[in-house]
Amino acid sequence: MIPEDFFSEYIEGRSVAELKLDFSDKSWEVKLSDRRITDGWEEFVVANDFRIGDVVAFRYVGNLVFHVSNLGPNYYEIEHNDGK
C-alpha cells in the first residue's frame, strides 16, 4: 500500500507511474489503482528476479518516477549484473 499522505500529495488523480532500478536504464510502466500498484507490477518483479521475502525500497524522484532497490531478504542491496 502506498502511504496515504504521500498518495494524496503526489499521486492522487493519476493512474500511471514509472519504475526504474538504480543499476538499469530500462523502466517499467505500472498502473495505479487506489493506493496500490497493479498492472505491470508482476512483469517488473519477474524481470528483476524479485523473490518472496525480499525487502523492496522505493525512492520517489518526481514526475511519478520511482527508483526501486531490491534489498533482498536480509536488507542488503542485491547486486545485479546488467551486462556493463
LOKE-494901 format. One record per residue: x, y, z of N, C-alpha, C, O, CB in turn; residue number from 1. Coordinates in nm, 2 decimals. Glycine has a CB too. Example, Ala and Ser with C-alpha at 12.3 -4.5 7.8 and 13.67 -1.06 7.14 Angstrom:
{n_px=1.32 n_py=-0.57 n_pz=0.78 ca_px=1.23 ca_py=-0.45 ca_pz=0.78 c_px=1.32 c_py=-0.33 c_pz=0.78 o_px=1.42 o_py=-0.33 o_pz=0.85 cb_px=1.13 cb_py=-0.45 cb_pz=0.90 resi=1} $
{n_px=1.28 n_py=-0.22 n_pz=0.71 ca_px=1.37 ca_py=-0.11 ca_pz=0.71 c_px=1.29 c_py=0.00 c_pz=0.79 o_px=1.34 o_py=0.11 o_pz=0.80 cb_px=1.41 cb_py=-0.06 cb_pz=0.57 resi=2} $
# end
This chain:
{n_px=0.08 n_py=-0.12 n_pz=0.00 ca_px=0.00 ca_py=0.00 ca_pz=0.00 c_px=0.09 c_py=0.13 c_pz=0.00 o_px=0.19 o_py=0.14 o_pz=0.07 cb_px=-0.09 cb_py=0.00 cb_pz=0.12 resi=1} $
{n_px=0.05 n_py=0.22 n_pz=-0.08 ca_px=0.12 ca_py=0.35 ca_pz=-0.08 c_px=0.07 c_py=0.43 c_pz=0.04 o_px=-0.05 o_py=0.44 o_pz=0.06 cb_px=0.10 cb_py=0.42 cb_pz=-0.22 resi=2} $
{n_px=0.16 n_py=0.48 n_pz=0.12 ca_px=0.11 ca_py=0.56 ca_pz=0.23 c_px=0.02 c_py=0.67 c_pz=0.19 o_px=0.03 o_py=0.74 o_pz=0.09 cb_px=0.23 cb_py=0.62 cb_pz=0.31 resi=3} $
{n_px=-0.09 n_py=0.69 n_pz=0.27 ca_px=-0.20 ca_py=0.78 ca_pz=0.24 c_px=-0.15 c_py=0.92 c_pz=0.22 o_px=-0.19 o_py=0.99 o_pz=0.13 cb_px=-0.30 cb_py=0.77 cb_pz=0.35 resi=4} $
{n_px=-0.07 n_py=0.98 n_pz=0.31 ca_px=-0.02 ca_py=1.12 ca_pz=0.30 c_px=0.06 c_py=1.14 c_pz=0.17 o_px=0.04 o_py=1.24 o_pz=0.10 cb_px=0.06 cb_py=1.15 cb_pz=0.42 resi=5} $
{n_px=0.15 n_py=1.04 n_pz=0.14 ca_px=0.22 ca_py=1.05 ca_pz=0.01 c_px=0.13 c_py=1.05 c_pz=-0.11 o_px=0.15 o_py=1.12 o_pz=-0.20 cb_px=0.33 cb_py=0.94 cb_pz=0.01 resi=6} $
{n_px=0.04 n_py=0.95 n_pz=-0.10 ca_px=-0.06 ca_py=0.93 ca_pz=-0.21 c_px=-0.13 c_py=1.06 c_pz=-0.24 o_px=-0.14 o_py=1.11 o_pz=-0.35 cb_px=-0.15 cb_py=0.82 cb_pz=-0.18 resi=7} $
{n_px=-0.19 n_py=1.12 n_pz=-0.13 ca_px=-0.27 ca_py=1.24 ca_pz=-0.15 c_px=-0.19 c_py=1.36 c_pz=-0.20 o_px=-0.25 o_py=1.44 o_pz=-0.27 cb_px=-0.34 cb_py=1.28 cb_pz=-0.02 resi=8} $
{n_px=-0.06 n_py=1.37 n_pz=-0.17 ca_px=0.01 ca_py=1.48 ca_pz=-0.21 c_px=0.07 c_py=1.47 c_pz=-0.35 o_px=0.08 o_py=1.57 o_pz=-0.42 cb_px=0.13 cb_py=1.51 cb_pz=-0.11 resi=9} $
{n_px=0.11 n_py=1.35 n_pz=-0.39 ca_px=0.19 ca_py=1.33 ca_pz=-0.52 c_px=0.12 c_py=1.25 c_pz=-0.62 o_px=0.15 o_py=1.26 o_pz=-0.74 cb_px=0.32 cb_py=1.27 cb_pz=-0.49 resi=10} $
{n_px=0.02 n_py=1.16 n_pz=-0.58 ca_px=-0.03 ca_py=1.06 ca_pz=-0.68 c_px=-0.18 c_py=1.07 c_pz=-0.71 o_px=-0.22 o_py=1.05 o_pz=-0.82 cb_px=0.00 cb_py=0.93 cb_pz=-0.63 resi=11} $
{n_px=-0.25 n_py=1.11 n_pz=-0.61 ca_px=-0.40 ca_py=1.11 ca_pz=-0.63 c_px=-0.44 c_py=1.17 c_pz=-0.76 o_px=-0.40 o_py=1.28 o_pz=-0.79 cb_px=-0.47 cb_py=1.18 cb_pz=-0.51 resi=12} $
{n_px=-0.53 n_py=1.10 n_pz=-0.83 ca_px=-0.58 ca_py=1.15 ca_pz=-0.95 c_px=-0.50 c_py=1.11 c_pz=-1.08 o_px=-0.54 o_py=1.14 o_pz=-1.19 cb_px=-0.59 cb_py=1.30 cb_pz=-0.95 resi=13} $
{n_px=-0.39 n_py=1.04 n_pz=-1.05 ca_px=-0.31 ca_py=0.99 ca_pz=-1.16 c_px=-0.32 c_py=0.84 c_pz=-1.16 o_px=-0.35 o_py=0.78 o_pz=-1.06 cb_px=-0.16 cb_py=1.04 cb_pz=-1.15 resi=14} $
{n_px=-0.30 n_py=0.78 n_pz=-1.28 ca_px=-0.32 ca_py=0.63 ca_pz=-1.28 c_px=-0.20 c_py=0.55 c_pz=-1.34 o_px=-0.21 o_py=0.43 o_pz=-1.35 cb_px=-0.44 cb_py=0.60 cb_pz=-1.37 resi=15} $
{n_px=-0.09 n_py=0.62 n_pz=-1.37 ca_px=0.03 ca_py=0.55 ca_pz=-1.42 c_px=0.16 c_py=0.61 c_pz=-1.36 o_px=0.17 o_py=0.73 o_pz=-1.34 cb_px=0.04 cb_py=0.57 cb_pz=-1.58 resi=16} $
{n_px=0.25 n_py=0.52 n_pz=-1.33 ca_px=0.38 ca_py=0.56 ca_pz=-1.28 c_px=0.49 c_py=0.48 c_pz=-1.35 o_px=0.46 o_py=0.38 o_pz=-1.42 cb_px=0.39 cb_py=0.53 cb_pz=-1.12 resi=17} $
{n_px=0.61 n_py=0.52 n_pz=-1.33 ca_px=0.73 ca_py=0.45 ca_pz=-1.39 c_px=0.82 c_py=0.40 c_pz=-1.28 o_px=0.85 o_py=0.47 o_pz=-1.19 cb_px=0.80 cb_py=0.55 cb_pz=-1.49 resi=18} $
{n_px=0.86 n_py=0.28 n_pz=-1.30 ca_px=0.96 ca_py=0.22 ca_pz=-1.20 c_px=1.09 c_py=0.19 c_pz=-1.27 o_px=1.09 o_py=0.15 o_pz=-1.39 cb_px=0.90 cb_py=0.08 cb_pz=-1.14 resi=19} $
{n_px=1.20 n_py=0.23 n_pz=-1.20 ca_px=1.33 ca_py=0.20 ca_pz=-1.26 c_px=1.42 c_py=0.15 c_pz=-1.15 o_px=1.40 o_py=0.18 o_pz=-1.03 cb_px=1.40 cb_py=0.34 cb_pz=-1.31 resi=20} $
{n_px=1.51 n_py=0.06 n_pz=-1.19 ca_px=1.61 ca_py=0.01 ca_pz=-1.09 c_px=1.73 c_py=0.10 c_pz=-1.11 o_px=1.76 o_py=0.15 o_pz=-1.22 cb_px=1.65 cb_py=-0.14 cb_pz=-1.12 resi=21} $
{n_px=1.80 n_py=0.13 n_pz=-1.00 ca_px=1.91 ca_py=0.22 ca_pz=-1.00 c_px=2.02 c_py=0.18 c_pz=-1.09 o_px=2.09 o_py=0.26 o_pz=-1.15 cb_px=1.97 cb_py=0.24 cb_pz=-0.86 resi=22} $
{n_px=2.04 n_py=0.05 n_pz=-1.12 ca_px=2.15 ca_py=0.00 ca_pz=-1.20 c_px=2.12 c_py=-0.01 c_pz=-1.35 o_px=2.20 o_py=-0.05 o_pz=-1.43 cb_px=2.20 cb_py=-0.14 cb_pz=-1.15 resi=23} $
{n_px=1.99 n_py=0.02 n_pz=-1.38 ca_px=1.95 ca_py=0.00 ca_pz=-1.52 c_px=1.88 c_py=0.12 c_pz=-1.58 o_px=1.83 o_py=0.20 o_pz=-1.51 cb_px=1.85 cb_py=-0.12 cb_pz=-1.53 resi=24} $
{n_px=1.90 n_py=0.13 n_pz=-1.71 ca_px=1.83 ca_py=0.24 ca_pz=-1.78 c_px=1.69 c_py=0.21 c_pz=-1.82 o_px=1.61 o_py=0.29 o_pz=-1.86 cb_px=1.91 cb_py=0.28 cb_pz=-1.91 resi=25} $
{n_px=1.65 n_py=0.08 n_pz=-1.81 ca_px=1.52 ca_py=0.03 ca_pz=-1.85 c_px=1.42 c_py=0.08 c_pz=-1.75 o_px=1.45 o_py=0.09 o_pz=-1.63 cb_px=1.52 cb_py=-0.12 cb_pz=-1.87 resi=26} $
{n_px=1.30 n_py=0.10 n_pz=-1.79 ca_px=1.19 ca_py=0.14 ca_pz=-1.70 c_px=1.07 c_py=0.06 c_pz=-1.73 o_px=1.05 o_py=0.01 o_pz=-1.84 cb_px=1.16 cb_py=0.29 cb_pz=-1.70 resi=27} $
{n_px=0.98 n_py=0.05 n_pz=-1.63 ca_px=0.85 ca_py=-0.03 ca_pz=-1.65 c_px=0.74 c_py=0.07 c_pz=-1.61 o_px=0.74 o_py=0.14 o_pz=-1.51 cb_px=0.85 cb_py=-0.15 cb_pz=-1.56 resi=28} $
{n_px=0.64 n_py=0.07 n_pz=-1.70 ca_px=0.52 ca_py=0.14 ca_pz=-1.67 c_px=0.42 c_py=0.06 c_pz=-1.59 o_px=0.40 o_py=-0.06 o_pz=-1.62 cb_px=0.45 cb_py=0.19 cb_pz=-1.80 resi=29} $
{n_px=0.37 n_py=0.11 n_pz=-1.48 ca_px=0.28 ca_py=0.04 ca_pz=-1.40 c_px=0.15 c_py=0.12 c_pz=-1.37 o_px=0.16 o_py=0.25 o_pz=-1.38 cb_px=0.34 cb_py=0.00 cb_pz=-1.26 resi=30} $
{n_px=0.04 n_py=0.06 n_pz=-1.35 ca_px=-0.09 ca_py=0.12 ca_pz=-1.33 c_px=-0.10 c_py=0.14 c_pz=-1.18 o_px=-0.06 o_py=0.05 o_pz=-1.10 cb_px=-0.21 cb_py=0.05 cb_pz=-1.39 resi=31} $
{n_px=-0.17 n_py=0.24 n_pz=-1.14 ca_px=-0.20 ca_py=0.27 ca_pz=-1.00 c_px=-0.35 c_py=0.26 c_pz=-0.98 o_px=-0.43 o_py=0.32 o_pz=-1.06 cb_px=-0.15 cb_py=0.40 cb_pz=-0.95 resi=32} $
{n_px=-0.40 n_py=0.19 n_pz=-0.89 ca_px=-0.54 ca_py=0.18 ca_pz=-0.86 c_px=-0.55 c_py=0.20 c_pz=-0.71 o_px=-0.50 o_py=0.12 o_pz=-0.63 cb_px=-0.60 cb_py=0.04 cb_pz=-0.90 resi=33} $
{n_px=-0.63 n_py=0.30 n_pz=-0.67 ca_px=-0.64 ca_py=0.35 ca_pz=-0.53 c_px=-0.49 c_py=0.37 c_pz=-0.48 o_px=-0.42 o_py=0.45 o_pz=-0.54 cb_px=-0.71 cb_py=0.24 cb_pz=-0.44 resi=34} $
{n_px=-0.45 n_py=0.30 n_pz=-0.38 ca_px=-0.32 ca_py=0.32 ca_pz=-0.33 c_px=-0.23 c_py=0.20 c_pz=-0.35 o_px=-0.14 o_py=0.17 o_pz=-0.27 cb_px=-0.32 cb_py=0.35 cb_pz=-0.18 resi=35} $
{n_px=-0.25 n_py=0.13 n_pz=-0.46 ca_px=-0.18 ca_py=0.01 ca_pz=-0.49 c_px=-0.12 c_py=0.02 c_pz=-0.64 o_px=-0.18 o_py=0.08 o_pz=-0.72 cb_px=-0.27 cb_py=-0.12 cb_pz=-0.48 resi=36} $
{n_px=-0.01 n_py=-0.05 n_pz=-0.66 ca_px=0.05 ca_py=-0.07 ca_pz=-0.79 c_px=-0.02 c_py=-0.20 c_pz=-0.84 o_px=-0.02 o_py=-0.31 o_pz=-0.78 cb_px=0.20 cb_py=-0.08 cb_pz=-0.79 resi=37} $
{n_px=-0.08 n_py=-0.19 n_pz=-0.96 ca_px=-0.15 ca_py=-0.31 ca_pz=-1.02 c_px=-0.08 c_py=-0.35 c_pz=-1.15 o_px=0.03 o_py=-0.41 o_pz=-1.14 cb_px=-0.30 cb_py=-0.27 cb_pz=-1.04 resi=38} $
{n_px=-0.14 n_py=-0.33 n_pz=-1.26 ca_px=-0.09 ca_py=-0.38 ca_pz=-1.39 c_px=0.05 c_py=-0.34 c_pz=-1.41 o_px=0.09 o_py=-0.22 o_pz=-1.39 cb_px=-0.18 cb_py=-0.33 cb_pz=-1.50 resi=39} $
{n_px=0.13 n_py=-0.43 n_pz=-1.45 ca_px=0.27 ca_py=-0.41 ca_pz=-1.48 c_px=0.36 c_py=-0.45 c_pz=-1.36 o_px=0.48 o_py=-0.47 o_pz=-1.38 cb_px=0.29 cb_py=-0.26 cb_pz=-1.51 resi=40} $
{n_px=0.31 n_py=-0.46 n_pz=-1.24 ca_px=0.39 ca_py=-0.49 ca_pz=-1.12 c_px=0.45 c_py=-0.63 c_pz=-1.14 o_px=0.57 o_py=-0.66 o_pz=-1.11 cb_px=0.31 cb_py=-0.48 cb_pz=-1.00 resi=41} $
{n_px=0.37 n_py=-0.73 n_pz=-1.18 ca_px=0.41 ca_py=-0.87 ca_pz=-1.19 c_px=0.53 c_py=-0.88 c_pz=-1.29 o_px=0.63 o_py=-0.95 o_pz=-1.27 cb_px=0.30 cb_py=-0.96 cb_pz=-1.23 resi=42} $
{n_px=0.51 n_py=-0.81 n_pz=-1.41 ca_px=0.62 ca_py=-0.81 ca_pz=-1.51 c_px=0.75 c_py=-0.75 c_pz=-1.45 o_px=0.86 o_py=-0.81 o_pz=-1.48 cb_px=0.57 cb_py=-0.74 cb_pz=-1.63 resi=43} $
{n_px=0.74 n_py=-0.64 n_pz=-1.38 ca_px=0.85 ca_py=-0.58 ca_pz=-1.32 c_px=0.92 c_py=-0.68 c_pz=-1.22 o_px=1.05 o_py=-0.69 o_pz=-1.22 cb_px=0.81 cb_py=-0.45 cb_pz=-1.24 resi=44} $
{n_px=0.85 n_py=-0.74 n_pz=-1.14 ca_px=0.90 ca_py=-0.84 ca_pz=-1.04 c_px=0.97 c_py=-0.95 c_pz=-1.11 o_px=1.08 o_py=-0.99 o_pz=-1.07 cb_px=0.79 cb_py=-0.89 cb_pz=-0.95 resi=45} $
{n_px=0.91 n_py=-1.01 n_pz=-1.20 ca_px=0.97 ca_py=-1.13 ca_pz=-1.27 c_px=1.09 c_py=-1.09 c_pz=-1.35 o_px=1.19 o_py=-1.16 o_pz=-1.34 cb_px=0.86 cb_py=-1.19 cb_pz=-1.37 resi=46} $
{n_px=1.09 n_py=-0.98 n_pz=-1.42 ca_px=1.20 ca_py=-0.93 ca_pz=-1.50 c_px=1.32 c_py=-0.90 c_pz=-1.41 o_px=1.44 o_py=-0.91 o_pz=-1.46 cb_px=1.17 cb_py=-0.81 cb_pz=-1.58 resi=47} $
{n_px=1.30 n_py=-0.87 n_pz=-1.29 ca_px=1.41 ca_py=-0.83 ca_pz=-1.20 c_px=1.44 c_py=-0.93 c_pz=-1.09 o_px=1.51 o_py=-0.91 o_pz=-1.00 cb_px=1.38 cb_py=-0.70 cb_pz=-1.13 resi=48} $
{n_px=1.38 n_py=-1.05 n_pz=-1.11 ca_px=1.41 ca_py=-1.17 ca_pz=-1.02 c_px=1.38 c_py=-1.14 c_pz=-0.88 o_px=1.46 o_py=-1.19 o_pz=-0.79 cb_px=1.55 cb_py=-1.21 cb_pz=-1.04 resi=49} $
{n_px=1.28 n_py=-1.06 n_pz=-0.84 ca_px=1.24 ca_py=-1.04 ca_pz=-0.70 c_px=1.19 c_py=-1.18 c_pz=-0.65 o_px=1.13 o_py=-1.25 o_pz=-0.73 cb_px=1.14 cb_py=-0.93 cb_pz=-0.69 resi=50} $
{n_px=1.20 n_py=-1.20 n_pz=-0.52 ca_px=1.16 ca_py=-1.33 ca_pz=-0.46 c_px=1.07 c_py=-1.29 c_pz=-0.34 o_px=1.09 o_py=-1.19 o_pz=-0.28 cb_px=1.27 cb_py=-1.42 cb_pz=-0.43 resi=51} $
{n_px=0.99 n_py=-1.39 n_pz=-0.30 ca_px=0.91 ca_py=-1.37 ca_pz=-0.18 c_px=1.01 c_py=-1.35 c_pz=-0.06 o_px=1.11 o_py=-1.43 o_pz=-0.05 cb_px=0.82 cb_py=-1.50 cb_pz=-0.15 resi=52} $
{n_px=0.99 n_py=-1.26 n_pz=0.02 ca_px=1.07 ca_py=-1.23 ca_pz=0.13 c_px=1.17 c_py=-1.11 c_pz=0.11 o_px=1.23 o_py=-1.06 o_pz=0.20 cb_px=1.15 cb_py=-1.35 cb_pz=0.17 resi=53} $
{n_px=1.19 n_py=-1.08 n_pz=-0.02 ca_px=1.28 ca_py=-0.96 ca_pz=-0.05 c_px=1.22 c_py=-0.83 c_pz=0.01 o_px=1.10 o_py=-0.81 o_pz=0.00 cb_px=1.30 cb_py=-0.95 cb_pz=-0.20 resi=54} $
{n_px=1.30 n_py=-0.75 n_pz=0.06 ca_px=1.26 ca_py=-0.62 ca_pz=0.10 c_px=1.29 c_py=-0.52 c_pz=-0.02 o_px=1.40 o_py=-0.52 o_pz=-0.07 cb_px=1.34 cb_py=-0.57 cb_pz=0.23 resi=55} $
{n_px=1.19 n_py=-0.44 n_pz=-0.05 ca_px=1.20 ca_py=-0.36 ca_pz=-0.17 c_px=1.18 c_py=-0.21 c_pz=-0.12 o_px=1.08 o_py=-0.18 o_pz=-0.05 cb_px=1.09 cb_py=-0.39 cb_pz=-0.28 resi=56} $
{n_px=1.27 n_py=-0.12 n_pz=-0.16 ca_px=1.27 ca_py=0.02 ca_pz=-0.12 c_px=1.24 c_py=0.10 c_pz=-0.24 o_px=1.29 o_py=0.08 o_pz=-0.35 cb_px=1.40 cb_py=0.06 cb_pz=-0.05 resi=57} $
{n_px=1.15 n_py=0.20 n_pz=-0.22 ca_px=1.11 ca_py=0.29 ca_pz=-0.33 c_px=1.16 c_py=0.43 c_pz=-0.30 o_px=1.14 o_py=0.47 o_pz=-0.19 cb_px=0.95 cb_py=0.29 cb_pz=-0.36 resi=58} $
{n_px=1.22 n_py=0.49 n_pz=-0.40 ca_px=1.26 ca_py=0.63 ca_pz=-0.38 c_px=1.19 c_py=0.71 c_pz=-0.49 o_px=1.21 o_py=0.69 o_pz=-0.61 cb_px=1.42 cb_py=0.65 cb_pz=-0.39 resi=59} $
{n_px=1.11 n_py=0.81 n_pz=-0.45 ca_px=1.04 ca_py=0.90 ca_pz=-0.54 c_px=1.14 c_py=1.00 c_pz=-0.59 o_px=1.20 o_py=1.08 o_pz=-0.51 cb_px=0.92 cb_py=0.96 cb_pz=-0.48 resi=60} $
{n_px=1.15 n_py=1.01 n_pz=-0.73 ca_px=1.24 ca_py=1.11 ca_pz=-0.78 c_px=1.16 c_py=1.22 c_pz=-0.85 o_px=1.22 o_py=1.32 o_pz=-0.90 cb_px=1.33 cb_py=1.04 cb_pz=-0.88 resi=61} $
{n_px=1.03 n_py=1.21 n_pz=-0.85 ca_px=0.95 ca_py=1.32 ca_pz=-0.91 c_px=0.88 c_py=1.27 c_pz=-1.04 o_px=0.92 o_py=1.18 o_pz=-1.10 cb_px=1.03 cb_py=1.44 cb_pz=-0.94 resi=62} $
{n_px=0.78 n_py=1.35 n_pz=-1.08 ca_px=0.71 ca_py=1.32 ca_pz=-1.20 c_px=0.66 c_py=1.18 c_pz=-1.22 o_px=0.67 o_py=1.12 o_pz=-1.33 cb_px=0.79 cb_py=1.36 cb_pz=-1.32 resi=63} $
{n_px=0.62 n_py=1.12 n_pz=-1.11 ca_px=0.57 ca_py=0.98 ca_pz=-1.10 c_px=0.67 c_py=0.88 c_pz=-1.14 o_px=0.63 o_py=0.77 o_pz=-1.19 cb_px=0.44 cb_py=0.97 cb_pz=-1.18 resi=64} $
{n_px=0.80 n_py=0.91 n_pz=-1.12 ca_px=0.91 ca_py=0.81 ca_pz=-1.14 c_px=0.96 c_py=0.77 c_pz=-1.00 o_px=0.99 o_py=0.85 o_pz=-0.92 cb_px=1.02 cb_py=0.87 cb_pz=-1.23 resi=65} $
{n_px=0.97 n_py=0.63 n_pz=-0.99 ca_px=1.03 ca_py=0.58 ca_pz=-0.86 c_px=1.15 c_py=0.49 c_pz=-0.90 o_px=1.14 o_py=0.41 o_pz=-0.99 cb_px=0.92 cb_py=0.49 cb_pz=-0.79 resi=66} $
{n_px=1.26 n_py=0.51 n_pz=-0.82 ca_px=1.37 ca_py=0.42 ca_pz=-0.83 c_px=1.35 c_py=0.31 c_pz=-0.73 o_px=1.31 o_py=0.34 o_pz=-0.61 cb_px=1.51 cb_py=0.50 cb_pz=-0.81 resi=67} $
{n_px=1.37 n_py=0.19 n_pz=-0.77 ca_px=1.34 ca_py=0.08 ca_pz=-0.68 c_px=1.47 c_py=0.00 c_pz=-0.65 o_px=1.55 o_py=-0.02 o_pz=-0.74 cb_px=1.24 cb_py=-0.02 cb_pz=-0.75 resi=68} $
{n_px=1.49 n_py=-0.03 n_pz=-0.52 ca_px=1.61 ca_py=-0.11 ca_pz=-0.48 c_px=1.56 c_py=-0.24 c_pz=-0.42 o_px=1.47 o_py=-0.24 o_pz=-0.33 cb_px=1.70 cb_py=-0.03 cb_pz=-0.38 resi=69} $
{n_px=1.62 n_py=-0.35 n_pz=-0.46 ca_px=1.58 ca_py=-0.48 ca_pz=-0.40 c_px=1.69 c_py=-0.50 c_pz=-0.30 o_px=1.81 o_py=-0.53 o_pz=-0.33 cb_px=1.58 cb_py=-0.59 cb_pz=-0.51 resi=70} $
{n_px=1.65 n_py=-0.50 n_pz=-0.17 ca_px=1.74 ca_py=-0.52 ca_pz=-0.06 c_px=1.76 c_py=-0.67 c_pz=-0.02 o_px=1.83 o_py=-0.70 o_pz=0.07 cb_px=1.70 cb_py=-0.44 cb_pz=0.06 resi=71} $
{n_px=1.68 n_py=-0.76 n_pz=-0.09 ca_px=1.69 ca_py=-0.90 ca_pz=-0.05 c_px=1.63 c_py=-0.92 c_pz=0.08 o_px=1.57 o_py=-0.83 o_pz=0.14 cb_px=1.84 cb_py=-0.94 cb_pz=-0.05 resi=72} $
{n_px=1.63 n_py=-1.05 n_pz=0.12 ca_px=1.56 ca_py=-1.08 ca_pz=0.25 c_px=1.64 c_py=-1.03 c_pz=0.37 o_px=1.58 o_py=-1.03 o_pz=0.48 cb_px=1.54 cb_py=-1.23 cb_pz=0.26 resi=73} $
{n_px=1.77 n_py=-1.00 n_pz=0.36 ca_px=1.85 ca_py=-0.95 ca_pz=0.47 c_px=1.88 c_py=-0.80 c_pz=0.48 o_px=1.97 o_py=-0.76 o_pz=0.55 cb_px=1.98 cb_py=-1.03 cb_pz=0.47 resi=74} $
{n_px=1.81 n_py=-0.73 n_pz=0.40 ca_px=1.82 ca_py=-0.58 ca_pz=0.39 c_px=1.95 c_py=-0.54 c_pz=0.34 o_px=2.00 o_py=-0.43 o_pz=0.37 cb_px=1.80 cb_py=-0.53 cb_pz=0.53 resi=75} $
{n_px=2.02 n_py=-0.62 n_pz=0.26 ca_px=2.14 ca_py=-0.58 ca_pz=0.19 c_px=2.11 c_py=-0.57 c_pz=0.04 o_px=2.05 o_py=-0.66 o_pz=-0.02 cb_px=2.26 cb_py=-0.67 cb_pz=0.21 resi=76} $
{n_px=2.15 n_py=-0.46 n_pz=-0.02 ca_px=2.11 ca_py=-0.44 ca_pz=-0.16 c_px=2.18 c_py=-0.55 c_pz=-0.25 o_px=2.29 o_py=-0.58 o_pz=-0.24 cb_px=2.16 cb_py=-0.30 cb_pz=-0.22 resi=77} $
{n_px=2.09 n_py=-0.62 n_pz=-0.33 ca_px=2.14 ca_py=-0.72 ca_pz=-0.42 c_px=2.21 c_py=-0.66 c_pz=-0.54 o_px=2.15 o_py=-0.57 o_pz=-0.60 cb_px=2.02 cb_py=-0.82 cb_pz=-0.46 resi=78} $
{n_px=2.33 n_py=-0.71 n_pz=-0.57 ca_px=2.40 ca_py=-0.66 ca_pz=-0.69 c_px=2.35 c_py=-0.73 c_pz=-0.81 o_px=2.33 o_py=-0.85 o_pz=-0.81 cb_px=2.55 cb_py=-0.67 cb_pz=-0.67 resi=79} $
{n_px=2.32 n_py=-0.66 n_pz=-0.92 ca_px=2.28 ca_py=-0.72 ca_pz=-1.04 c_px=2.39 c_py=-0.70 c_pz=-1.15 o_px=2.46 o_py=-0.60 o_pz=-1.15 cb_px=2.14 cb_py=-0.66 cb_pz=-1.09 resi=80} $
{n_px=2.40 n_py=-0.80 n_pz=-1.24 ca_px=2.49 ca_py=-0.79 ca_pz=-1.35 c_px=2.41 c_py=-0.74 c_pz=-1.47 o_px=2.33 o_py=-0.81 o_pz=-1.52 cb_px=2.56 cb_py=-0.92 cb_pz=-1.38 resi=81} $
{n_px=2.42 n_py=-0.61 n_pz=-1.50 ca_px=2.34 ca_py=-0.56 ca_pz=-1.61 c_px=2.42 c_py=-0.56 c_pz=-1.75 o_px=2.38 o_py=-0.50 o_pz=-1.85 cb_px=2.31 cb_py=-0.41 cb_pz=-1.58 resi=82} $
{n_px=2.53 n_py=-0.64 n_pz=-1.75 ca_px=2.60 ca_py=-0.66 ca_pz=-1.88 c_px=2.69 c_py=-0.55 c_pz=-1.91 o_px=2.75 o_py=-0.55 o_pz=-2.02 cb_px=2.50 cb_py=-0.67 cb_pz=-1.99 resi=83} $
{n_px=2.72 n_py=-0.45 n_pz=-1.82 ca_px=2.81 ca_py=-0.34 ca_pz=-1.85 c_px=2.95 c_py=-0.37 c_pz=-1.79 o_px=3.04 o_py=-0.29 o_pz=-1.80 cb_px=2.76 cb_py=-0.21 cb_pz=-1.79 resi=84} $
# end
